[in-house]
Amino acid sequence: MKSLAFTLFVFGLVQCTALQTPLSHKEQQQLGRKLSNPPTDLVSAFYSVSGLTALGKEVLNKDSVCEVAGKNLDTKSAKALFQFSEVTKICGCKNVPSPASIKAILSDASSATDYSYSLAALKNFGNDADAETLKKFVNLLKENDNPSSAAIAFYTVSLFPKNDVFKPVISMVEDIVAQADEVGGNILQFEGLGVTSGVVHGILKLSDQQNAKLIKDDQVIKFTEYFLSRKFVFTLKDIYYLTKALSALSNNKNQVPAVVSVFKSNFITKENPSLKVRVTNLLDRSIPNAAVTAKSFTTADDSVTLFDNKQFSKSTDKDDTIVLSNEVAKGYIEAHAYVLDVMGAKPKRGMFMCNVGIKISNGKQYIKPSNYGIGLKVLARVMVEDVQVYVAEKDQMSGNPTKLTYPNKLPQSLEADSHQKLVMDFNLKDLNSGEAVTAHQTFIRLTHIETQQEIFFVAEPNSNDHYTFTLDISATAKDSFNHQSGKYKMALVVGDATMQVPISWTMGEVTLKFSGKPAITKRQERLIEPQPNIEHMFRIPEKRPPKIVSTIFTVLVLSPLLIMVILWGKIGANLSNLNFSISTIVFHVGLGCIFGLYYMFWVQLNMFQTIKLLAIIGGVTFLGGNKMLADMAAAKYNS
């Protein structure tokens, strides 16, 4: 069990080895669909046309793209001018800004990034910058040596011819790369996909200009690892960043990572006896003139070596193509696969590791790790043989066996009671080697026909890999079956990671009779027995005080109101503004009803009854009061 877990763990690691997953043609097709959506502004136009160009796809409706980009151009923004210049370079837009208008946005307060965008725009529009401007740009850049500023600066410098004035910028590359974060020992990245993409793209463009490597090969591999881990992107901006970086890594003159990927499947069977691989760049374009060698082919735990230093041959299979389809048509791309016969070495089923090495003639620019570790499985069909099923007394060693052949069923239902046992014997045979084998998961499943309750038992092999399953009816009656007598469907379930087809064989029916009665579970009690009704009980009111106390308290509470009425009579209350309209009457009557409702709450009503009545009376009172106040305000305004 532990060895199998270790094998699966190693196999999982092998699948994640570096440079085995390019941005496939199908993934590029999906990204291309998103990039092909009509742009709505300059930024989306810039991302779309740049991303499509990076993928080597044609930009459609260039005139409309130029129109959208031109309408949304802010001529006072250096970044906007740069984006428009990139769109113009690809789509051939007209009515471009003049060199003077571009230079006019630069001042002593402009940053190194503004200079980078402006100078790149000048160059993309077919203009040059004077030596003084270039010198000032380089001096500003030396003072702002952060990755985000360097990203666009490196690309800008690459647009100009090789010049000694740019030497300080070239020397910055090493310092900028040193600022990258290393993750897990195999990934290099800056803060975010955009900055990382910009820096790597700019450095590789500079390398082409200088015709020299500016960063180490292992650093290129680590940056590549980062981009491949981020290839599942969704936003237009991230798609642009990803495609820009992978295009630069695939189409430069000095450092192109070579990818060895499995073609079609890494499951080896009799029907698929060979391992096929492709040698490509990161955009899944085949690299010509490659020689592929299996340096070693071992089990995943490296305990057995099948062969080593075996050459892959070029595949001659006409079906080795990559199929791309859309709503209109279906296309085929030749895979240029290399094939290695694995089944010829007669491997046993299991997990294997193939360490691959490649040589590319006339390909000094390609970066090739010493080994590409490819994990694969050798699968085999497993058959159940020598099956015997019988019922015997518990103290007997054997019974009258019924022999079965997969996938047939028992000729009649078996019966067993609490004094008996059910026994099943069988072997598992590897059809490739003809040997008896074991499987990781081997179960006997018994399903009650009426309740559909399933009970599983594990079948264990002996030292000779022979399986014997014994079901003691009385011993398992309570814990496994809950004394649930009746007919059960019996099935054999066999599964393993290296089995080509798992087995689920319904063998027939068996009637089990238990001595006890099924115990009713708590869940069954909840489903069967009616539950008591829940009635809300209000708290019993507290004992009222004596009547004389309540009367005196009421008089004291109402005395301020009585005093107010008496004083109104002596002073002379002014009732001239009281308009006896319907709204006034409704408001005052409603107000009185609310006071009356409070009184009834004290002596008779409960809280829920009071709230229900208050909602009705309060609503009417609110409407009447609102109309009364509006009439009073209107009368005062007219007077």
C-alpha positions as CSV (number, residue, x, y, z in Angstrom):
1,M,0.0,0.0,0.0
2,K,2.8,2.4,0.9
3,S,4.7,1.6,-2.2
4,L,1.7,2.2,-4.4
5,A,1.1,5.6,-2.7
6,F,4.7,6.5,-3.3
7,T,4.5,5.4,-6.9
8,L,1.4,7.6,-7.4
9,F,3.1,10.5,-5.7
10,V,6.2,10.2,-7.9
11,F,4.0,9.8,-11.0
12,G,2.2,13.0,-10.1
13,L,5.5,14.9,-9.8
14,V,6.6,13.5,-13.1
15,Q,3.6,14.9,-14.8
16,C,4.6,18.4,-13.7
17,T,8.1,18.3,-15.0
18,A,9.4,21.5,-16.8
19,L,8.9,22.2,-20.4
20,Q,6.3,19.5,-21.1
21,T,3.2,21.7,-21.7
22,P,3.4,24.3,-24.5
23,L,0.5,26.6,-25.2
24,S,-1.2,24.1,-27.4
25,H,-2.9,24.9,-30.7
26,K,-6.3,24.3,-29.2
27,E,-5.5,26.7,-26.3
28,Q,-4.3,29.3,-28.8
29,Q,-7.5,28.9,-30.7
30,Q,-9.5,29.6,-27.6
31,L,-7.4,32.7,-26.8
32,G,-7.7,33.8,-30.4
33,R,-11.5,33.8,-30.2
34,K,-11.4,36.2,-27.3
35,L,-8.8,38.4,-29.0
36,S,-11.0,38.5,-32.2
37,N,-13.9,40.2,-30.5
38,P,-14.4,43.8,-31.9
39,P,-12.5,46.3,-29.8
40,T,-14.5,49.1,-28.1
41,D,-11.6,51.5,-27.3
42,L,-7.9,52.1,-27.9
43,V,-6.8,49.8,-25.0
44,S,-8.9,46.8,-26.2
45,A,-7.7,47.4,-29.8
46,F,-4.1,47.4,-28.6
47,Y,-4.5,44.2,-26.6
48,S,-6.4,42.4,-29.4
49,V,-4.1,43.2,-32.3
50,S,-0.9,42.7,-30.3
51,G,-2.1,39.4,-28.9
52,L,-3.3,38.1,-32.3
53,T,0.0,39.1,-33.9
54,A,2.0,37.3,-31.1
55,L,0.0,34.1,-31.9
56,G,0.7,34.5,-35.6
57,K,-2.9,35.0,-36.4
58,E,-4.3,37.5,-38.9
59,V,-6.0,40.7,-37.7
60,L,-9.4,41.1,-39.5
61,N,-11.2,44.4,-40.2
62,K,-8.1,46.5,-39.8
63,D,-9.8,49.7,-41.0
64,S,-12.5,49.5,-38.3
65,V,-9.8,48.7,-35.7
66,C,-7.9,51.8,-36.7
67,E,-11.1,53.9,-36.6
68,V,-11.9,52.8,-33.0
69,A,-8.3,53.3,-31.9
70,G,-8.1,56.7,-33.5
71,K,-11.4,58.0,-32.0
72,N,-10.3,57.0,-28.5
73,L,-6.7,58.4,-28.8
74,D,-5.6,60.9,-26.1
75,T,-2.8,62.7,-27.8
76,K,-1.5,64.1,-24.5
77,S,-0.9,60.6,-23.0
78,A,2.4,59.0,-23.8
79,K,1.0,55.6,-23.1
80,A,-2.0,56.1,-25.4
81,L,0.4,57.3,-28.2
82,F,2.5,54.1,-27.7
83,Q,-0.6,51.8,-27.9
84,F,-1.8,53.6,-31.0
85,S,1.6,53.3,-32.6
86,E,1.6,49.6,-32.0
87,V,-1.9,49.3,-33.5
88,T,-0.7,51.4,-36.5
89,K,2.4,49.2,-37.0
90,I,0.2,46.1,-37.3
91,C,-2.9,47.5,-39.0
92,G,-1.4,50.4,-41.1
93,C,-3.5,53.1,-39.7
94,K,-3.5,56.6,-41.3
95,N,-3.7,60.1,-39.8
96,V,-1.0,59.4,-37.2
97,P,0.2,62.2,-34.8
98,S,3.1,64.3,-36.0
99,P,6.6,63.9,-34.5
100,A,6.3,67.4,-33.1
101,S,3.1,66.7,-31.2
102,I,4.7,63.6,-29.7
103,K,7.8,65.4,-28.6
104,A,5.7,68.2,-27.2
105,I,4.3,66.1,-24.4
106,L,7.8,65.5,-23.0
107,S,9.2,68.0,-20.4
108,D,11.6,68.2,-17.6
109,A,9.0,66.8,-15.3
110,S,8.4,63.7,-17.5
111,S,9.3,60.3,-16.1
112,A,11.5,57.6,-17.6
113,T,8.3,55.7,-18.5
114,D,6.8,58.6,-20.3
115,Y,10.1,58.9,-22.3
116,S,10.0,55.2,-23.1
117,Y,6.4,55.3,-24.4
118,S,7.0,58.5,-26.4
119,L,10.2,57.3,-28.0
120,A,8.7,53.9,-28.9
121,A,5.7,55.8,-30.5
122,L,8.1,57.9,-32.5
123,K,10.0,54.9,-33.8
124,N,6.8,52.9,-34.6
125,F,5.5,55.9,-36.6
126,G,8.7,55.8,-38.6
127,N,10.6,58.7,-36.9
128,D,13.9,59.1,-35.1
129,A,14.8,60.9,-31.9
130,D,17.8,63.2,-31.6
131,A,20.8,62.2,-29.6
132,E,20.1,64.7,-26.8
133,T,16.6,63.2,-26.2
134,L,18.1,59.7,-26.1
135,K,20.8,60.7,-23.7
136,K,18.2,62.3,-21.4
137,F,16.1,59.2,-21.6
138,V,19.0,57.0,-20.6
139,N,19.9,59.2,-17.6
140,L,16.3,59.2,-16.4
141,L,16.2,55.4,-16.7
142,K,19.4,55.0,-14.6
143,E,17.6,56.8,-11.8
144,N,14.5,54.6,-12.0
145,D,15.9,51.1,-12.2
146,N,12.7,49.2,-11.1
147,P,11.2,46.3,-13.1
148,S,8.0,48.1,-14.2
149,S,10.0,51.1,-15.6
150,A,12.6,48.8,-17.2
151,A,10.0,46.6,-18.9
152,I,8.9,49.2,-21.5
153,A,12.4,50.8,-21.6
154,F,14.1,47.6,-22.7
155,Y,11.5,47.2,-25.5
156,T,11.9,50.9,-26.6
157,V,15.7,50.6,-26.8
158,S,15.3,47.4,-28.9
159,L,13.5,49.4,-31.6
160,F,16.5,51.6,-32.2
161,P,19.7,50.6,-34.0
162,K,22.6,49.3,-31.8
163,N,24.2,52.4,-30.2
164,D,26.8,53.0,-27.5
165,V,24.4,55.5,-25.8
166,F,22.3,52.5,-24.7
167,K,25.1,50.7,-23.0
168,P,23.9,51.8,-19.5
169,V,20.5,50.3,-20.3
170,I,22.1,47.0,-21.4
171,S,24.1,46.8,-18.2
172,M,20.8,47.2,-16.2
173,V,19.5,43.9,-17.3
174,E,21.4,41.8,-14.8
175,D,20.4,44.1,-11.9
176,I,16.7,44.0,-13.0
177,V,16.7,40.2,-13.3
178,A,18.3,39.9,-9.8
179,Q,15.2,41.7,-8.4
180,A,12.9,38.8,-9.5
181,D,11.4,36.5,-6.8
182,E,12.3,32.8,-7.0
183,V,9.5,30.4,-6.0
184,G,10.2,26.8,-5.2
185,G,13.6,26.8,-6.8
186,N,12.2,26.5,-10.3
187,I,10.2,29.7,-11.0
188,L,11.2,33.3,-11.4
189,Q,8.7,36.1,-11.4
190,F,8.2,39.8,-10.7
191,E,5.1,41.4,-9.2
192,G,2.3,40.3,-11.5
193,L,2.0,38.8,-15.0
194,G,2.2,42.2,-16.7
195,V,5.6,43.2,-15.2
196,T,7.1,39.8,-15.7
197,S,6.0,39.6,-19.3
198,G,7.2,43.1,-20.1
199,V,10.7,42.5,-18.6
200,V,11.2,39.2,-20.3
201,H,9.8,40.4,-23.7
202,G,12.1,43.5,-23.5
203,I,15.2,41.6,-22.6
204,L,14.7,39.1,-25.4
205,K,14.2,42.0,-27.9
206,L,17.3,43.6,-26.6
207,S,19.2,40.3,-27.0
208,D,18.2,40.2,-30.7
209,Q,19.4,43.8,-31.1
210,Q,22.7,43.0,-29.4
211,N,22.9,39.5,-31.0
212,A,24.0,38.1,-27.6
213,K,22.5,36.4,-24.6
214,L,21.8,39.0,-21.8
215,I,20.4,36.5,-19.2
216,K,21.4,32.9,-18.3
217,D,19.6,29.9,-19.8
218,D,18.4,28.6,-16.5
219,Q,16.8,32.0,-15.7
220,V,15.0,31.8,-19.1
221,I,13.7,28.3,-18.1
222,K,12.5,29.6,-14.7
223,F,10.7,32.5,-16.3
224,T,9.2,30.1,-18.8
225,E,7.9,27.9,-15.9
226,Y,6.1,30.9,-14.6
227,F,4.4,31.8,-17.9
228,L,3.3,28.1,-18.4
229,S,1.8,28.1,-14.9
230,R,-0.3,31.2,-15.9
231,K,-1.4,30.0,-19.3
232,F,-5.1,29.7,-18.2
233,V,-6.0,33.3,-18.4
234,F,-9.3,35.0,-19.1
235,T,-9.1,38.8,-19.3
236,L,-8.0,40.5,-22.5
237,K,-5.1,42.2,-20.7
238,D,-3.7,38.9,-19.3
239,I,-4.1,37.2,-22.6
240,Y,-2.0,39.9,-24.2
241,Y,0.7,39.7,-21.5
242,L,0.9,35.9,-21.8
243,T,1.0,35.7,-25.6
244,K,3.6,38.5,-25.8
245,A,6.0,36.7,-23.5
246,L,5.5,33.3,-25.1
247,S,5.9,34.7,-28.6
248,A,9.2,36.4,-27.5
249,L,10.4,33.2,-26.0
250,S,9.5,31.2,-29.1
251,N,10.7,33.6,-31.8
252,N,14.0,35.2,-30.7
253,K,17.5,34.5,-32.1
254,N,19.3,33.4,-28.9
255,Q,17.3,31.6,-26.3
256,V,14.3,29.5,-27.3
257,P,13.2,26.9,-24.8
258,A,12.5,23.5,-26.4
259,V,9.5,21.6,-25.2
260,V,9.1,17.8,-25.3
261,S,5.4,16.9,-24.9
262,V,3.5,13.7,-25.0
263,F,1.4,13.3,-28.2
264,K,-2.1,11.8,-27.8
265,S,-1.6,9.7,-24.7
266,N,0.9,8.4,-22.2
267,F,-1.2,5.3,-21.5
268,I,0.5,2.3,-23.0
269,T,-1.7,-0.6,-24.0
270,K,-1.7,-3.5,-26.5
271,E,-3.9,-1.3,-28.7
272,N,-1.5,1.7,-28.2
273,P,1.9,0.1,-27.8
274,S,4.1,3.1,-28.4
275,L,5.0,6.4,-26.7
276,K,4.8,9.4,-29.0
277,V,6.3,12.8,-28.3
278,R,6.6,16.1,-30.0
279,V,9.5,18.6,-29.9
280,T,8.2,22.1,-30.2
281,N,8.7,25.7,-29.0
282,L,6.3,27.3,-26.4
283,L,3.8,28.1,-29.1
284,D,3.5,24.4,-30.1
285,R,5.4,24.9,-33.4
286,S,7.4,21.8,-34.3
287,I,11.2,22.1,-34.2
288,P,12.8,20.5,-37.3
289,N,15.8,18.2,-37.4
290,A,15.5,16.9,-33.8
291,A,16.9,13.6,-32.6
292,V,15.1,12.2,-29.6
293,T,16.6,9.5,-27.4
294,A,15.1,7.6,-24.4
295,K,18.1,7.8,-22.1
296,S,16.4,5.5,-19.6
297,F,13.1,3.8,-19.2
298,T,12.5,2.6,-15.7
299,T,9.7,2.0,-13.2
300,A,8.6,5.0,-11.3
301,D,10.4,4.0,-8.2
302,D,13.6,3.4,-10.3
303,S,13.8,-0.2,-9.2
304,V,13.7,-1.8,-12.6
305,T,15.2,-0.6,-15.9
306,L,13.6,-1.9,-19.1
307,F,16.0,-0.3,-21.5
308,D,18.2,2.7,-22.0
309,N,19.7,4.9,-24.8
310,K,17.0,3.8,-27.3
311,Q,16.3,6.1,-30.2
312,F,12.9,7.4,-31.1
313,S,11.9,7.2,-34.7
314,K,9.9,9.7,-36.8
315,S,6.3,8.6,-36.9
316,T,4.9,7.6,-40.3
317,D,1.3,7.3,-39.0
318,K,-1.0,9.4,-41.2
319,D,-3.3,9.9,-38.3
320,D,-0.7,11.7,-36.3
321,T,-2.2,15.2,-36.8
322,I,-3.6,17.9,-34.6
323,V,-7.3,18.5,-35.3
324,L,-8.6,22.1,-35.0
325,S,-12.3,22.7,-35.6
326,N,-14.8,25.6,-35.4
327,E,-18.4,26.3,-36.4
328,V,-17.4,26.5,-40.1
329,A,-14.6,24.0,-40.8
330,K,-12.1,21.5,-39.5
331,G,-8.3,21.8,-40.0
332,Y,-5.4,19.5,-39.6
333,I,-1.8,20.3,-38.6
334,E,0.9,17.7,-39.0
335,A,2.2,16.7,-35.6
336,H,5.8,15.7,-36.6
337,A,5.7,13.1,-33.8
338,Y,8.5,10.8,-32.7
339,V,7.6,7.3,-31.7
340,L,9.1,4.7,-29.2
341,D,8.0,1.1,-29.1
342,V,7.3,0.3,-25.4
343,M,5.4,-2.9,-25.5
344,G,8.2,-4.6,-27.4
345,A,10.1,-4.6,-24.1
346,K,7.2,-6.6,-22.5
347,P,6.7,-4.3,-19.5
348,K,4.4,-5.4,-16.7
349,R,1.5,-3.1,-15.9
350,G,2.5,-0.2,-13.7
351,M,3.9,3.3,-13.5
352,F,7.0,4.2,-15.5
353,M,9.4,7.0,-16.1
354,C,11.0,7.8,-19.4
355,N,14.0,10.2,-19.3
356,V,14.2,11.8,-22.7
357,G,17.1,13.7,-24.3
358,I,17.1,15.7,-27.5
359,K,19.6,17.0,-30.0
360,I,18.8,19.7,-32.6
361,S,21.1,20.2,-35.5
362,N,21.6,23.8,-36.6
363,G,19.8,25.0,-33.5
364,K,22.2,26.8,-31.2
365,Q,19.3,29.1,-30.0
366,Y,17.4,26.3,-28.4
367,I,17.6,25.7,-24.7
368,K,17.5,22.0,-23.8
369,P,17.5,20.6,-20.3
370,S,19.6,17.5,-19.9
371,N,16.6,15.3,-19.3
372,Y,12.9,15.6,-19.9
373,G,11.1,13.2,-17.4
374,I,7.9,11.8,-18.9
375,G,5.6,9.8,-16.7
376,L,3.5,7.1,-18.3
377,K,1.3,4.1,-17.4
378,V,1.4,0.7,-18.9
379,L,-2.1,-0.6,-18.7
380,A,-3.4,-4.2,-19.1
381,R,-6.7,-5.9,-19.2
382,V,-7.4,-8.0,-16.1
383,M,-9.8,-10.9,-16.2
384,V,-11.5,-12.7,-13.3
385,E,-11.0,-16.5,-13.5
386,D,-11.5,-19.7,-11.5
387,V,-14.6,-18.3,-9.8
388,Q,-16.3,-20.6,-7.3
389,V,-19.2,-19.6,-5.0
390,Y,-20.8,-21.8,-2.4
391,V,-22.7,-21.9,0.9
392,A,-21.4,-24.1,3.7
393,E,-22.0,-24.7,7.4
394,K,-19.7,-22.5,9.5
395,D,-17.7,-25.5,10.8
396,Q,-17.2,-27.1,7.3
397,M,-14.1,-26.4,5.2
398,S,-15.9,-26.6,1.9
399,G,-19.3,-26.9,0.3
400,N,-20.9,-27.7,-3.1
401,P,-19.3,-25.0,-5.3
402,T,-20.9,-23.3,-8.3
403,K,-18.4,-22.4,-11.0
404,L,-18.9,-19.1,-12.9
405,T,-17.3,-17.6,-15.9
406,Y,-17.3,-13.8,-16.4
407,P,-19.8,-12.2,-17.1
408,N,-22.3,-15.0,-16.5
409,K,-24.6,-15.1,-13.5
410,L,-25.5,-17.7,-10.9
411,P,-28.1,-20.2,-12.4
412,Q,-30.2,-19.8,-9.2
413,S,-30.3,-17.7,-6.1
414,L,-28.2,-18.9,-3.1
415,E,-29.6,-19.2,0.4
416,A,-27.7,-18.8,3.7
417,D,-28.8,-18.5,7.3
418,S,-27.1,-17.5,10.5
419,H,-25.6,-21.0,10.9
420,Q,-23.8,-20.8,7.5
421,K,-21.2,-18.9,5.6
422,L,-20.9,-17.6,2.1
423,V,-17.6,-18.3,0.3
424,M,-16.2,-17.0,-3.0
425,D,-12.8,-18.0,-4.6
426,F,-11.3,-16.3,-7.6
427,N,-8.1,-15.3,-9.3
428,L,-7.2,-12.1,-11.3
429,K,-5.2,-12.7,-14.4
430,D,-3.2,-10.1,-16.4
431,L,-4.1,-10.8,-20.1
432,N,-0.8,-9.3,-21.3
433,S,1.5,-11.5,-19.3
434,G,-0.8,-14.4,-18.3
435,E,0.2,-14.1,-14.7
436,A,-1.9,-14.0,-11.6
437,V,-2.1,-10.4,-10.2
438,T,-3.7,-8.4,-7.5
439,A,-5.7,-5.2,-7.7
440,H,-5.6,-2.1,-5.5
441,Q,-9.4,-2.2,-4.9
442,T,-11.3,-5.5,-4.8
443,F,-14.7,-5.5,-3.2
444,I,-17.8,-7.7,-2.8
445,R,-20.9,-5.5,-2.9
446,L,-24.2,-6.8,-1.5
447,T,-27.3,-4.7,-2.3
448,H,-30.6,-5.3,-0.6
449,I,-33.2,-5.5,-3.4
450,E,-36.0,-3.8,-1.5
451,T,-34.2,-1.0,0.5
452,Q,-31.3,-0.6,-2.0
453,Q,-28.9,-0.5,1.0
454,E,-25.4,-1.4,-0.1
455,I,-22.8,-3.3,2.0
456,F,-19.2,-3.6,0.9
457,F,-16.7,-6.2,1.9
458,V,-13.0,-6.2,1.0
459,A,-11.6,-9.3,-0.7
460,E,-7.9,-9.9,0.3
461,P,-5.4,-12.1,-1.6
462,N,-3.2,-14.7,0.0
463,S,0.5,-15.1,-0.6
464,N,-0.1,-16.8,-3.9
465,D,-2.3,-13.9,-5.1
466,H,-5.4,-16.1,-4.8
467,Y,-8.5,-14.4,-3.5
468,T,-10.9,-16.0,-1.0
469,F,-13.8,-14.1,0.4
470,T,-15.7,-15.6,3.4
471,L,-18.9,-14.0,4.8
472,D,-19.9,-15.3,8.2
473,I,-23.6,-14.6,8.3
474,S,-24.1,-14.5,12.1
475,A,-20.9,-12.5,12.8
476,T,-21.9,-9.7,10.3
477,A,-25.6,-9.8,11.0
478,K,-25.7,-6.8,13.4
479,D,-22.9,-4.4,12.4
480,S,-23.1,-4.9,8.6
481,F,-26.6,-5.9,7.9
482,N,-28.6,-4.7,10.9
483,H,-30.4,-8.2,10.8
484,Q,-32.1,-7.1,7.5
485,S,-33.1,-10.4,6.0
486,G,-34.1,-10.7,2.3
487,K,-32.7,-11.0,-1.2
488,Y,-29.4,-9.3,-2.0
489,K,-27.7,-8.7,-5.4
490,M,-24.1,-9.8,-5.2
491,A,-21.4,-8.1,-7.3
492,L,-17.6,-8.2,-7.6
493,V,-15.9,-4.8,-8.1
494,V,-12.3,-4.7,-9.2
495,G,-10.3,-1.5,-9.9
496,D,-6.7,-0.4,-10.2
497,A,-4.9,2.6,-11.6
498,T,-3.1,0.3,-14.1
499,M,-6.2,-1.7,-15.2
500,Q,-7.3,-0.8,-18.7
501,V,-11.0,-1.5,-17.9
502,P,-12.3,-1.8,-14.3
503,I,-14.7,-4.7,-13.5
504,S,-18.2,-4.5,-12.1
505,W,-19.7,-7.9,-12.3
506,T,-23.2,-8.6,-11.0
507,M,-23.0,-12.3,-10.2
508,G,-26.5,-13.0,-9.1
509,E,-28.7,-13.1,-6.0
510,V,-28.3,-14.5,-2.5
511,T,-31.0,-14.8,0.1
512,L,-29.8,-14.1,3.7
513,K,-31.8,-15.1,6.8
514,F,-30.8,-13.5,10.1
515,S,-32.0,-14.7,13.5
516,G,-32.6,-11.2,15.0
517,K,-35.0,-8.4,14.0
518,P,-33.8,-5.2,12.3
519,A,-33.3,-2.4,14.8
520,I,-35.1,0.9,14.0
521,T,-32.6,3.6,13.6
522,K,-33.1,7.2,14.8
523,R,-33.6,8.3,11.3
524,Q,-36.3,5.8,10.7
525,E,-38.0,6.9,13.9
526,R,-38.0,10.5,12.7
527,L,-39.5,9.4,9.4
528,I,-42.2,7.1,10.8
529,E,-43.4,8.5,14.1
530,P,-45.4,11.8,14.1
531,Q,-43.8,14.6,16.0
532,P,-45.7,16.7,18.6
533,N,-47.2,20.0,17.6
534,I,-45.3,23.0,18.8
535,E,-47.6,25.7,20.2
536,H,-46.2,29.1,21.3
537,M,-47.1,29.8,24.9
538,F,-47.1,33.4,26.1
539,R,-45.8,34.2,29.5
540,I,-48.5,34.2,32.2
541,P,-49.2,37.9,33.1
542,E,-48.0,38.9,36.5
543,K,-50.5,39.5,39.3
544,R,-52.0,43.0,39.0
545,P,-51.6,45.5,41.9
546,P,-54.7,46.5,44.0
547,K,-57.3,48.6,42.2
548,I,-56.8,51.7,44.3
549,V,-53.1,51.8,43.4
550,S,-53.9,51.5,39.7
551,T,-56.6,54.3,39.9
552,I,-54.3,56.7,41.7
553,F,-51.5,56.0,39.2
554,T,-53.9,56.7,36.3
555,V,-55.0,60.0,37.8
556,L,-51.4,61.1,38.3
557,V,-50.6,60.2,34.7
558,L,-53.6,62.1,33.2
559,S,-53.2,65.1,35.5
560,P,-50.8,67.0,33.2
561,L,-53.3,66.6,30.4
562,L,-56.1,68.0,32.6
563,I,-53.9,70.9,33.7
564,M,-53.0,71.7,30.0
565,V,-56.7,71.9,29.1
566,I,-57.5,74.2,32.1
567,L,-54.6,76.5,31.2
568,W,-55.7,76.6,27.5
569,G,-59.2,77.8,28.8
570,K,-57.7,80.6,30.9
571,I,-55.1,81.7,28.4
572,G,-57.4,81.3,25.4
573,A,-56.4,78.6,23.0
574,N,-56.0,79.8,19.3
575,L,-58.0,77.3,17.2
576,S,-58.3,79.5,14.1
577,N,-55.9,77.4,12.0
578,L,-57.8,74.2,12.7
579,N,-59.5,73.3,9.5
580,F,-62.2,70.7,9.9
581,S,-61.5,68.9,6.7
582,I,-61.6,65.1,6.2
583,S,-57.8,64.8,6.6
584,T,-57.8,66.7,9.9
585,I,-60.6,64.6,11.3
586,V,-58.9,61.3,10.1
587,F,-55.6,62.4,11.7
588,H,-57.0,63.3,15.1
589,V,-59.4,60.3,15.2
590,G,-56.4,58.0,14.3
591,L,-54.2,59.6,17.0
592,G,-57.0,58.9,19.5
593,C,-57.3,55.3,18.3
594,I,-53.6,54.8,18.8
595,F,-53.8,55.9,22.4
596,G,-56.8,53.7,22.9
597,L,-54.9,50.8,21.3
598,Y,-52.0,51.3,23.8
599,Y,-54.6,51.1,26.6
600,M,-56.0,47.9,25.2
601,F,-52.5,46.5,25.0
602,W,-52.1,47.1,28.8
603,V,-55.3,45.4,29.8
604,Q,-56.2,42.8,27.1
605,L,-54.3,42.5,23.9
606,N,-50.9,40.7,23.3
607,M,-48.0,42.0,21.4
608,F,-48.7,40.4,18.1
609,Q,-52.4,41.5,18.1
610,T,-51.3,45.1,19.0
611,I,-48.7,45.3,16.2
612,K,-51.2,44.0,13.6
613,L,-53.8,46.7,14.6
614,L,-51.2,49.4,14.9
615,A,-50.0,48.8,11.4
616,I,-53.5,49.5,10.1
617,I,-54.4,52.5,12.3
618,G,-50.9,54.0,12.0
619,G,-51.0,53.8,8.2
620,V,-54.3,55.7,8.0
621,T,-53.2,58.2,10.6
622,F,-49.9,58.9,8.7
623,L,-51.8,59.5,5.4
624,G,-54.3,61.8,7.2
625,G,-51.5,63.7,9.0
626,N,-49.5,64.1,5.8
627,K,-52.5,65.6,3.9
628,M,-53.4,67.9,6.8
629,L,-49.8,69.3,7.0
630,A,-49.7,69.8,3.2
631,D,-53.1,71.7,3.3
632,M,-51.8,73.9,6.1
633,A,-48.6,74.7,4.2
634,A,-50.5,75.5,1.1
635,A,-52.9,77.8,3.0
636,K,-50.0,79.7,4.6
637,Y,-48.2,80.1,1.2
638,N,-51.4,81.5,-0.4
639,S,-52.0,84.0,2.4
